[in-house]
């Protein structure tokens, strides 16, 4: 008669703690998913007459994001040409075709793009 009670009490305690542990694990998973999205970033690079350096800079950021295993956090690289007179716009167009995370915009469209991010 007393043995059943001694067995039932620990089982109920384990069941209650197990339920609370399950709730905490669900909350931790939801919180982890939410934090992953918060760590995402968009990089905006503006350049003017930088044909020698722009390609190395952009490819360096992409390589760095891949080495740090943060490529899932790098949402987009936005290239903004500020009226270059050399081959910088063509290099930017070439990079935007090579990589899906790169977007090329004009200075007049910057305000519209920033509003779309918010």
N, CA, C and O atoms as CSV, one atom per row, in Angstrom:
chain,resi,resn,atom,element,x,y,z
A,1,UNK,N,N,0.818,-1.179,0.000
A,1,UNK,CA,C,0.000,0.000,0.000
A,1,UNK,C,C,0.872,1.257,0.000
A,1,UNK,O,O,0.618,2.177,-0.778
A,2,UNK,N,N,1.889,1.312,0.852
A,2,UNK,CA,C,2.759,2.471,0.900
A,2,UNK,C,C,3.791,2.460,-0.234
A,2,UNK,O,O,4.292,3.515,-0.624
A,3,UNK,N,N,4.104,1.299,-0.751
A,3,UNK,CA,C,5.084,1.187,-1.831
A,3,UNK,C,C,4.556,1.864,-3.085
A,3,UNK,O,O,5.327,2.505,-3.799
A,4,UNK,N,N,3.263,1.743,-3.375
A,4,UNK,CA,C,2.680,2.416,-4.533
A,4,UNK,C,C,2.790,3.934,-4.407
A,4,UNK,O,O,3.043,4.624,-5.394
A,5,UNK,N,N,2.603,4.444,-3.210
A,5,UNK,CA,C,2.712,5.880,-2.981
A,5,UNK,C,C,4.147,6.344,-3.157
A,5,UNK,O,O,4.395,7.399,-3.741
A,6,UNK,N,N,5.098,5.556,-2.650
A,6,UNK,CA,C,6.505,5.915,-2.780
A,6,UNK,C,C,6.975,5.882,-4.236
A,6,UNK,O,O,7.908,6.603,-4.591
A,7,UNK,N,N,6.375,5.093,-5.052
A,7,UNK,CA,C,6.711,5.034,-6.473
A,7,UNK,C,C,5.987,6.145,-7.239
A,7,UNK,O,O,6.567,6.745,-8.143
A,8,UNK,N,N,4.747,6.423,-6.895
A,8,UNK,CA,C,3.945,7.412,-7.619
A,8,UNK,C,C,4.476,8.829,-7.430
A,8,UNK,O,O,4.459,9.618,-8.374
A,9,UNK,N,N,4.944,9.168,-6.237
A,9,UNK,CA,C,5.413,10.533,-5.969
A,9,UNK,C,C,6.627,10.880,-6.830
A,9,UNK,O,O,6.614,11.933,-7.467
A,10,UNK,N,N,7.677,10.053,-6.886
A,10,UNK,CA,C,8.807,10.394,-7.771
A,10,UNK,C,C,8.410,10.429,-9.254
A,10,UNK,O,O,8.914,11.257,-10.013
A,11,UNK,N,N,7.516,9.539,-9.658
A,11,UNK,CA,C,7.076,9.565,-11.054
A,11,UNK,C,C,6.354,10.869,-11.394
A,11,UNK,O,O,6.565,11.431,-12.468
A,12,UNK,N,N,5.522,11.342,-10.505
A,12,UNK,CA,C,4.842,12.622,-10.739
A,12,UNK,C,C,5.841,13.780,-10.751
A,12,UNK,O,O,5.710,14.703,-11.554
A,13,UNK,N,N,6.813,13.735,-9.885
A,13,UNK,CA,C,7.833,14.787,-9.858
A,13,UNK,C,C,8.613,14.795,-11.168
A,13,UNK,O,O,8.844,15.859,-11.741
A,14,UNK,N,N,9.024,13.615,-11.650
A,14,UNK,CA,C,9.723,13.536,-12.932
A,14,UNK,C,C,8.841,14.013,-14.081
A,14,UNK,O,O,9.328,14.664,-15.006
A,15,UNK,N,N,7.569,13.700,-14.031
A,15,UNK,CA,C,6.651,14.117,-15.092
A,15,UNK,C,C,6.505,15.644,-15.113
A,15,UNK,O,O,6.503,16.248,-16.186
A,16,UNK,N,N,6.386,16.252,-13.969
A,16,UNK,CA,C,6.239,17.710,-13.894
A,16,UNK,C,C,7.514,18.396,-14.366
A,16,UNK,O,O,7.453,19.333,-15.162
A,17,UNK,N,N,8.676,17.935,-13.881
A,17,UNK,CA,C,9.931,18.527,-14.327
A,17,UNK,C,C,10.177,18.276,-15.816
A,17,UNK,O,O,10.727,19.134,-16.507
A,18,UNK,N,N,9.780,17.128,-16.302
A,18,UNK,CA,C,9.905,16.837,-17.730
A,18,UNK,C,C,9.067,17.770,-18.570
A,18,UNK,O,O,9.504,18.218,-19.630
A,19,UNK,N,N,7.867,18.067,-18.109
A,19,UNK,CA,C,7.007,19.004,-18.827
A,19,UNK,C,C,7.626,20.400,-18.854
A,19,UNK,O,O,7.635,21.052,-19.898
A,20,UNK,N,N,8.142,20.863,-17.717
A,20,UNK,CA,C,8.790,22.178,-17.673
A,20,UNK,C,C,10.042,22.212,-18.557
A,20,UNK,O,O,10.313,23.217,-19.215
A,21,UNK,N,N,10.796,21.124,-18.571
A,21,UNK,CA,C,11.976,21.057,-19.432
A,21,UNK,C,C,11.579,21.129,-20.904
A,21,UNK,O,O,12.243,21.799,-21.695
A,22,UNK,N,N,10.515,20.454,-21.267
A,22,UNK,CA,C,10.018,20.504,-22.639
A,22,UNK,C,C,9.620,21.930,-23.026
A,22,UNK,O,O,9.963,22.389,-24.116
A,23,UNK,N,N,8.920,22.620,-22.170
A,23,UNK,CA,C,8.509,24.005,-22.429
A,23,UNK,C,C,9.736,24.898,-22.579
A,23,UNK,O,O,9.771,25.745,-23.472
A,24,UNK,N,N,10.733,24.728,-21.733
A,24,UNK,CA,C,11.956,25.531,-21.827
A,24,UNK,C,C,12.708,25.253,-23.126
A,24,UNK,O,O,13.245,26.183,-23.727
A,25,UNK,N,N,12.761,24.016,-23.570
A,25,UNK,CA,C,13.439,23.676,-24.827
A,25,UNK,C,C,12.716,24.284,-26.028
A,25,UNK,O,O,13.367,24.757,-26.959
A,26,UNK,N,N,11.400,24.280,-26.023
A,26,UNK,CA,C,10.634,24.905,-27.106
A,26,UNK,C,C,10.902,26.404,-27.126
A,26,UNK,O,O,11.121,26.979,-28.192
A,27,UNK,N,N,10.888,27.038,-25.965
A,27,UNK,CA,C,11.165,28.469,-25.891
A,27,UNK,C,C,12.587,28.773,-26.367
A,27,UNK,O,O,12.793,29.752,-27.084
A,28,UNK,N,N,13.564,27.960,-25.986
A,28,UNK,CA,C,14.958,28.181,-26.397
A,28,UNK,C,C,15.106,28.047,-27.914
A,28,UNK,O,O,15.853,28.807,-28.529
A,29,UNK,N,N,14.409,27.100,-28.513
A,29,UNK,CA,C,14.466,26.930,-29.964
A,29,UNK,C,C,13.864,28.130,-30.678
A,29,UNK,O,O,14.426,28.610,-31.662
A,30,UNK,N,N,12.741,28.614,-30.200
A,30,UNK,CA,C,12.116,29.803,-30.802
A,30,UNK,C,C,13.018,31.012,-30.636
A,30,UNK,O,O,13.165,31.802,-31.568
A,31,UNK,N,N,13.622,31.169,-29.473
A,31,UNK,CA,C,14.523,32.292,-29.225
A,31,UNK,C,C,15.757,32.217,-30.115
A,31,UNK,O,O,16.214,33.243,-30.619
A,32,UNK,N,N,16.298,31.030,-30.316
A,32,UNK,CA,C,17.461,30.853,-31.187
A,32,UNK,C,C,17.125,31.231,-32.631
A,32,UNK,O,O,17.921,31.887,-33.302
A,33,UNK,N,N,15.967,30.825,-33.102
A,33,UNK,CA,C,15.545,31.167,-34.455
A,33,UNK,C,C,15.396,32.678,-34.611
A,33,UNK,O,O,15.788,33.242,-35.633
A,34,UNK,N,N,14.835,33.324,-33.608
A,34,UNK,CA,C,14.642,34.780,-33.655
A,34,UNK,C,C,15.978,35.515,-33.622
A,34,UNK,O,O,16.143,36.515,-34.322
A,35,UNK,N,N,16.925,35.047,-32.833
A,35,UNK,CA,C,18.243,35.689,-32.752
A,35,UNK,C,C,19.026,35.536,-34.044
A,35,UNK,O,O,19.762,36.443,-34.434
A,36,UNK,N,N,18.878,34.402,-34.711
A,36,UNK,CA,C,19.577,34.215,-35.986
A,36,UNK,C,C,19.168,35.274,-36.990
A,36,UNK,O,O,20.010,35.791,-37.724
A,37,UNK,N,N,17.921,35.593,-37.030
A,37,UNK,CA,C,17.429,36.591,-37.969
A,37,UNK,C,C,17.892,37.987,-37.564
A,37,UNK,O,O,18.136,38.825,-38.432
A,38,UNK,N,N,18.017,38.251,-36.277
A,38,UNK,CA,C,18.445,39.563,-35.826
A,38,UNK,C,C,19.905,39.835,-36.160
A,38,UNK,O,O,20.289,40.994,-36.319
A,39,UNK,N,N,20.713,38.815,-36.267
A,39,UNK,CA,C,22.124,38.985,-36.557
A,39,UNK,C,C,22.417,39.195,-38.034
A,39,UNK,O,O,23.569,39.407,-38.411
A,40,UNK,N,N,21.397,39.139,-38.869
A,40,UNK,CA,C,21.599,39.302,-40.310
A,40,UNK,C,C,21.901,40.767,-40.626
A,40,UNK,O,O,21.406,41.676,-39.959
A,41,UNK,N,N,22.713,40.975,-41.647
A,41,UNK,CA,C,23.076,42.338,-41.994
A,41,UNK,C,C,23.166,42.522,-43.500
A,41,UNK,O,O,23.373,41.570,-44.252
A,42,UNK,N,N,23.005,43.766,-43.918
A,42,UNK,CA,C,23.169,44.186,-45.302
A,42,UNK,C,C,24.315,45.182,-45.325
A,42,UNK,O,O,24.366,46.101,-44.507
A,43,UNK,N,N,25.223,45.000,-46.253
A,43,UNK,CA,C,26.407,45.847,-46.372
A,43,UNK,C,C,26.220,46.778,-47.564
A,43,UNK,O,O,25.949,46.317,-48.673
A,44,UNK,N,N,26.360,48.076,-47.347
A,44,UNK,CA,C,26.245,49.059,-48.417
A,44,UNK,C,C,27.634,49.637,-48.673
A,44,UNK,O,O,28.264,50.190,-47.772
A,45,UNK,N,N,28.103,49.501,-49.911
A,45,UNK,CA,C,29.426,50.007,-50.291
A,45,UNK,C,C,29.236,51.056,-51.368
A,45,UNK,O,O,28.709,50.765,-52.442
A,46,UNK,N,N,29.663,52.271,-51.083
A,46,UNK,CA,C,29.614,53.320,-52.099
A,46,UNK,C,C,31.037,53.558,-52.601
A,46,UNK,O,O,31.998,53.536,-51.831
A,47,UNK,N,N,31.146,53.786,-53.909
A,47,UNK,CA,C,32.479,53.961,-54.491
A,47,UNK,C,C,32.415,54.968,-55.634
A,47,UNK,O,O,31.400,55.109,-56.317
A,48,UNK,N,N,33.524,55.652,-55.812
A,48,UNK,CA,C,33.667,56.583,-56.933
A,48,UNK,C,C,35.101,56.475,-57.440
A,48,UNK,O,O,36.057,56.736,-56.709
A,49,UNK,N,N,35.229,56.090,-58.694
A,49,UNK,CA,C,36.535,55.940,-59.346
A,49,UNK,C,C,37.460,55.013,-58.544
A,49,UNK,O,O,38.586,55.383,-58.210
A,50,UNK,N,N,36.977,53.828,-58.246
A,50,UNK,CA,C,37.747,52.848,-57.476
A,50,UNK,C,C,37.890,51.538,-58.250
A,50,UNK,O,O,37.736,50.461,-57.675
A,51,UNK,N,N,38.180,51.620,-59.536
A,51,UNK,CA,C,38.234,50.420,-60.357
A,51,UNK,C,C,39.327,49.452,-59.916
A,51,UNK,O,O,39.192,48.248,-60.138
A,52,UNK,N,N,40.396,49.931,-59.306
A,52,UNK,CA,C,41.474,49.050,-58.877
A,52,UNK,C,C,41.109,48.279,-57.613
A,52,UNK,O,O,41.605,47.172,-57.402
A,53,UNK,N,N,40.253,48.846,-56.777
A,53,UNK,CA,C,40.036,48.272,-55.449
A,53,UNK,C,C,38.667,47.636,-55.235
A,53,UNK,O,O,38.528,46.773,-54.368
A,54,UNK,N,N,37.657,48.036,-55.996
A,54,UNK,CA,C,36.279,47.639,-55.664
A,54,UNK,C,C,36.071,46.129,-55.739
A,54,UNK,O,O,35.410,45.548,-54.878
A,55,UNK,N,N,36.624,45.504,-56.752
A,55,UNK,CA,C,36.420,44.062,-56.889
A,55,UNK,C,C,37.077,43.293,-55.744
A,55,UNK,O,O,36.492,42.344,-55.222
A,56,UNK,N,N,38.267,43.689,-55.355
A,56,UNK,CA,C,38.947,43.037,-54.238
A,56,UNK,C,C,38.219,43.224,-52.921
A,56,UNK,O,O,38.157,42.306,-52.103
A,57,UNK,N,N,37.669,44.411,-52.717
A,57,UNK,CA,C,36.941,44.688,-51.479
A,57,UNK,C,C,35.698,43.812,-51.383
A,57,UNK,O,O,35.446,43.182,-50.356
A,58,UNK,N,N,34.926,43.780,-52.467
A,58,UNK,CA,C,33.671,43.019,-52.448
A,58,UNK,C,C,33.951,41.527,-52.312
A,58,UNK,O,O,33.329,40.851,-51.493
A,59,UNK,N,N,34.879,41.012,-53.107
A,59,UNK,CA,C,35.204,39.583,-53.009
A,59,UNK,C,C,35.809,39.248,-51.650
A,59,UNK,O,O,35.627,38.139,-51.148
A,60,UNK,N,N,36.526,40.192,-51.055
A,60,UNK,CA,C,37.071,39.986,-49.717
A,60,UNK,C,C,35.975,39.847,-48.663
A,60,UNK,O,O,36.068,38.993,-47.782
A,61,UNK,N,N,34.935,40.684,-48.750
A,61,UNK,CA,C,33.811,40.575,-47.816
A,61,UNK,C,C,33.096,39.248,-47.974
A,61,UNK,O,O,32.728,38.612,-46.986
A,62,UNK,N,N,32.897,38.827,-49.224
A,62,UNK,CA,C,32.206,37.554,-49.454
A,62,UNK,C,C,33.053,36.400,-48.933
A,62,UNK,O,O,32.528,35.476,-48.311
A,63,UNK,N,N,34.360,36.446,-49.182
A,63,UNK,CA,C,35.247,35.403,-48.699
A,63,UNK,C,C,35.293,35.384,-47.169
A,63,UNK,O,O,35.262,34.316,-46.558
A,64,UNK,N,N,35.368,36.547,-46.565
A,64,UNK,CA,C,35.402,36.640,-45.101
A,64,UNK,C,C,34.119,36.087,-44.488
A,64,UNK,O,O,34.166,35.390,-43.474
A,65,UNK,N,N,32.970,36.395,-45.099
A,65,UNK,CA,C,31.701,35.875,-44.590
A,65,UNK,C,C,31.669,34.357,-44.700
A,65,UNK,O,O,31.125,33.686,-43.823
A,66,UNK,N,N,32.249,33.806,-45.771
A,66,UNK,CA,C,32.290,32.357,-45.931
A,66,UNK,C,C,33.227,31.690,-44.947
A,66,UNK,O,O,32.922,30.607,-44.447
A,67,UNK,N,N,34.363,32.309,-44.653
A,67,UNK,CA,C,35.321,31.725,-43.720
A,67,UNK,C,C,34.815,31.764,-42.285
A,67,UNK,O,O,35.091,30.857,-41.499
A,68,UNK,N,N,34.082,32.805,-41.947
A,68,UNK,CA,C,33.545,32.923,-40.597
A,68,UNK,C,C,32.254,32.138,-40.429
A,68,UNK,O,O,31.654,32.148,-39.354
A,69,UNK,N,N,31.824,31.461,-41.480
A,69,UNK,CA,C,30.544,30.739,-41.530
A,69,UNK,C,C,29.381,31.646,-41.154
A,69,UNK,O,O,28.439,31.224,-40.484
A,70,UNK,N,N,29.460,32.904,-41.597
A,70,UNK,CA,C,28.369,33.850,-41.384
A,70,UNK,C,C,27.660,34.161,-42.687
A,70,UNK,O,O,26.957,35.167,-42.781
A,71,UNK,N,N,27.833,33.304,-43.710
A,71,UNK,CA,C,27.216,33.610,-44.985
A,71,UNK,C,C,25.697,33.609,-44.904
A,71,UNK,O,O,25.038,34.265,-45.711
A,72,UNK,N,N,25.126,32.879,-43.938
A,72,UNK,CA,C,23.683,32.921,-43.800
A,72,UNK,C,C,23.222,34.236,-43.178
A,72,UNK,O,O,22.055,34.608,-43.297
A,73,UNK,N,N,24.139,34.940,-42.513
A,73,UNK,CA,C,23.785,36.220,-41.918
A,73,UNK,C,C,23.968,37.379,-42.894
A,73,UNK,O,O,23.347,38.429,-42.731
A,74,UNK,N,N,24.814,37.197,-43.905
A,74,UNK,CA,C,25.032,38.233,-44.902
A,74,UNK,C,C,23.875,38.190,-45.886
A,74,UNK,O,O,23.862,37.379,-46.812
A,75,UNK,N,N,22.906,39.067,-45.677
A,75,UNK,CA,C,21.729,39.063,-46.539
A,75,UNK,C,C,22.033,39.613,-47.918
A,75,UNK,O,O,21.638,39.031,-48.928
A,76,UNK,N,N,22.734,40.733,-47.960
A,76,UNK,CA,C,22.929,41.391,-49.237
A,76,UNK,C,C,24.093,42.373,-49.153
A,76,UNK,O,O,24.355,42.967,-48.108
A,77,UNK,N,N,24.781,42.526,-50.278
A,77,UNK,CA,C,25.775,43.574,-50.435
A,77,UNK,C,C,25.213,44.520,-51.486
A,77,UNK,O,O,24.928,44.115,-52.613
A,78,UNK,N,N,25.057,45.763,-51.112
A,78,UNK,CA,C,24.529,46.769,-52.019
A,78,UNK,C,C,25.689,47.626,-52.506
A,78,UNK,O,O,26.398,48.237,-51.707
A,79,UNK,N,N,25.876,47.666,-53.811
A,79,UNK,CA,C,26.922,48.496,-54.403
A,79,UNK,C,C,26.279,49.770,-54.936
A,79,UNK,O,O,25.290,49.730,-55.668
A,80,UNK,N,N,26.857,50.884,-54.554
A,80,UNK,CA,C,26.324,52.193,-54.910
A,80,UNK,C,C,27.408,52.980,-55.631
A,80,UNK,O,O,28.419,53.341,-55.029
A,81,UNK,N,N,27.201,53.246,-56.910
A,81,UNK,CA,C,28.159,54.024,-57.692
A,81,UNK,C,C,27.840,55.508,-57.527
A,81,UNK,O,O,26.710,55.938,-57.761
A,82,UNK,N,N,28.835,56.279,-57.127
A,82,UNK,CA,C,28.644,57.707,-56.856
A,82,UNK,C,C,29.112,58.576,-58.020
A,82,UNK,O,O,29.704,59.633,-57.801
A,83,UNK,N,N,28.856,58.146,-59.249
A,83,UNK,CA,C,29.208,58.944,-60.417
A,83,UNK,C,C,30.629,58.746,-60.887
A,83,UNK,O,O,31.331,59.717,-61.170
A,84,UNK,N,N,31.058,57.517,-60.973
A,84,UNK,CA,C,32.425,57.217,-61.406
A,84,UNK,C,C,32.599,57.515,-62.891
A,84,UNK,O,O,31.666,57.388,-63.684
A,85,UNK,N,N,33.815,57.913,-63.242
A,85,UNK,CA,C,34.136,58.176,-64.645
A,85,UNK,C,C,35.059,57.110,-65.223
A,85,UNK,O,O,35.438,57.179,-66.392
A,86,UNK,N,N,35.422,56.121,-64.401
A,86,UNK,CA,C,36.288,55.045,-64.886
A,86,UNK,C,C,35.447,53.773,-65.071
A,86,UNK,O,O,34.254,53.869,-65.359
A,87,UNK,N,N,36.034,52.612,-64.914
A,87,UNK,CA,C,35.337,51.338,-65.151
A,87,UNK,C,C,34.650,50.785,-63.905
A,87,UNK,O,O,34.228,49.628,-63.908
A,88,UNK,N,N,34.528,51.556,-62.869
A,88,UNK,CA,C,33.912,51.086,-61.630
A,88,UNK,C,C,32.472,50.607,-61.837
A,88,UNK,O,O,32.130,49.545,-61.319
A,89,UNK,N,N,31.601,51.331,-62.570
A,89,UNK,CA,C,30.233,50.829,-62.764
A,89,UNK,C,C,30.179,49.491,-63.500
A,89,UNK,O,O,29.341,48.650,-63.176
A,90,UNK,N,N,31.046,49.281,-64.472
A,90,UNK,CA,C,31.068,48.008,-65.199
A,90,UNK,C,C,31.528,46.875,-64.299
A,90,UNK,O,O,30.998,45.767,-64.376
A,91,UNK,N,N,32.508,47.142,-63.449
A,91,UNK,CA,C,32.976,46.124,-62.508
A,91,UNK,C,C,31.865,45.778,-61.524
A,91,UNK,O,O,31.676,44.608,-61.190
A,92,UNK,N,N,31.131,46.783,-61.057
A,92,UNK,CA,C,30.019,46.541,-60.138
A,92,UNK,C,C,28.923,45.707,-60.805
A,92,UNK,O,O,28.365,44.802,-60.184
A,93,UNK,N,N,28.619,46.006,-62.053
A,93,UNK,CA,C,27.620,45.217,-62.786
A,93,UNK,C,C,28.079,43.771,-62.926
A,93,UNK,O,O,27.288,42.841,-62.769
A,94,UNK,N,N,29.360,43.591,-63.223
A,94,UNK,CA,C,29.911,42.243,-63.369
A,94,UNK,C,C,29.797,41.474,-62.044
A,94,UNK,O,O,29.439,40.297,-62.037
A,95,UNK,N,N,30.100,42.138,-60.938
A,95,UNK,CA,C,30.000,41.489,-59.627
A,95,UNK,C,C,28.558,41.145,-59.282
A,95,UNK,O,O,28.295,40.091,-58.702
A,96,UNK,N,N,27.616,42.027,-59.635
A,96,UNK,CA,C,26.211,41.749,-59.325
A,96,UNK,C,C,25.685,40.571,-60.142
A,96,UNK,O,O,24.769,39.876,-59.702
A,97,UNK,N,N,26.250,40.339,-61.319
A,97,UNK,CA,C,25.863,39.157,-62.108
A,97,UNK,C,C,26.509,37.890,-61.558
A,97,UNK,O,O,25.918,36.814,-61.638
A,98,UNK,N,N,27.713,38.002,-61.001
A,98,UNK,CA,C,28.430,36.836,-60.485
A,98,UNK,C,C,27.856,36.316,-59.168
A,98,UNK,O,O,27.827,35.106,-58.945
A,99,UNK,N,N,27.408,37.203,-58.308
A,99,UNK,CA,C,26.941,36.819,-56.972
A,99,UNK,C,C,25.483,37.225,-56.794
A,99,UNK,O,O,25.084,38.335,-57.147
A,100,UNK,N,N,24.703,36.314,-56.246
A,100,UNK,CA,C,23.278,36.601,-56.041
A,100,UNK,C,C,23.036,37.532,-54.849
A,100,UNK,O,O,21.962,38.125,-54.748
A,101,UNK,N,N,24.001,37.669,-53.954
A,101,UNK,CA,C,23.817,38.524,-52.778
A,101,UNK,C,C,24.153,39.985,-53.066
A,101,UNK,O,O,23.965,40.843,-52.204
A,102,UNK,N,N,24.646,40.274,-54.262
A,102,UNK,CA,C,25.047,41.642,-54.598
A,102,UNK,C,C,23.951,42.315,-55.408
A,102,UNK,O,O,23.433,41.752,-56.372
A,103,UNK,N,N,23.609,43.531,-54.997
A,103,UNK,CA,C,22.621,44.325,-55.715
A,103,UNK,C,C,23.254,45.668,-56.052
A,103,UNK,O,O,23.885,46.296,-55.203
A,104,UNK,N,N,23.084,46.099,-57.284
A,104,UNK,CA,C,23.626,47.375,-57.745
A,104,UNK,C,C,22.488,48.382,-57.832
A,104,UNK,O,O,21.484,48.141,-58.502
A,105,UNK,N,N,22.652,49.514,-57.149
A,105,UNK,CA,C,21.630,50.558,-57.218
A,105,UNK,C,C,22.285,51.887,-57.561
A,105,UNK,O,O,23.490,52.079,-57.399
A,106,UNK,N,N,21.455,52.782,-58.033
A,106,UNK,CA,C,21.911,54.127,-58.380
A,106,UNK,C,C,21.707,55.042,-57.177
A,106,UNK,O,O,20.863,54.759,-56.326
A,107,UNK,N,N,22.480,56.154,-57.090
A,107,UNK,CA,C,22.350,57.039,-55.926
A,107,UNK,C,C,20.934,57.595,-55.732
A,107,UNK,O,O,20.512,57.838,-54.601
A,108,UNK,N,N,20.207,57.793,-56.827
A,108,UNK,CA,C,18.845,58.327,-56.701
A,108,UNK,C,C,17.895,57.314,-56.053
A,108,UNK,O,O,16.902,57.704,-55.439
A,109,UNK,N,N,18.192,56.029,-56.187
A,109,UNK,CA,C,17.324,54.985,-55.652
A,109,UNK,C,C,17.687,54.572,-54.232
A,109,UNK,O,O,17.048,53.683,-53.671
A,110,UNK,N,N,18.697,55.197,-53.642
A,110,UNK,CA,C,19.161,54.803,-52.313
A,110,UNK,C,C,18.087,55.018,-51.252
A,110,UNK,O,O,17.874,54.144,-50.411
A,111,UNK,N,N,17.405,56.167,-51.275
A,111,UNK,CA,C,16.376,56.441,-50.261
A,111,UNK,C,C,15.251,55.431,-50.341
A,111,UNK,O,O,14.753,54.973,-49.313
A,112,UNK,N,N,14.844,55.077,-51.552
A,112,UNK,CA,C,13.779,54.087,-51.715
A,112,UNK,C,C,14.227,52.729,-51.185
A,112,UNK,O,O,13.454,52.023,-50.537
A,113,UNK,N,N,15.478,52.367,-51.463
A,113,UNK,CA,C,15.992,51.087,-50.997
A,113,UNK,C,C,16.072,51.048,-49.477
A,113,UNK,O,O,15.700,50.045,-48.867
A,114,UNK,N,N,16.550,52.116,-48.859
A,114,UNK,CA,C,16.640,52.137,-47.397
A,114,UNK,C,C,15.271,52.058,-46.744
A,114,UNK,O,O,15.130,51.436,-45.691
A,115,UNK,N,N,14.265,52.669,-47.339
A,115,UNK,CA,C,12.908,52.564,-46.801
A,115,UNK,C,C,12.398,51.143,-46.914
A,115,UNK,O,O,11.659,50.680,-46.046
A,116,UNK,N,N,12.784,50.435,-47.981
A,116,UNK,CA,C,12.346,49.051,-48.127
A,116,UNK,C,C,12.977,48.139,-47.077
A,116,UNK,O,O,12.394,47.111,-46.732
A,117,UNK,N,N,14.154,48.492,-46.563
A,117,UNK,CA,C,14.788,47.697,-45.521
A,117,UNK,C,C,14.059,47.833,-44.196
A,117,UNK,O,O,14.021,46.895,-43.399
A,118,UNK,N,N,13.487,48.994,-43.966
A,118,UNK,CA,C,12.788,49.242,-42.693
A,118,UNK,C,C,11.407,48.678,-42.807
A,118,UNK,O,O,10.625,48.763,-41.861
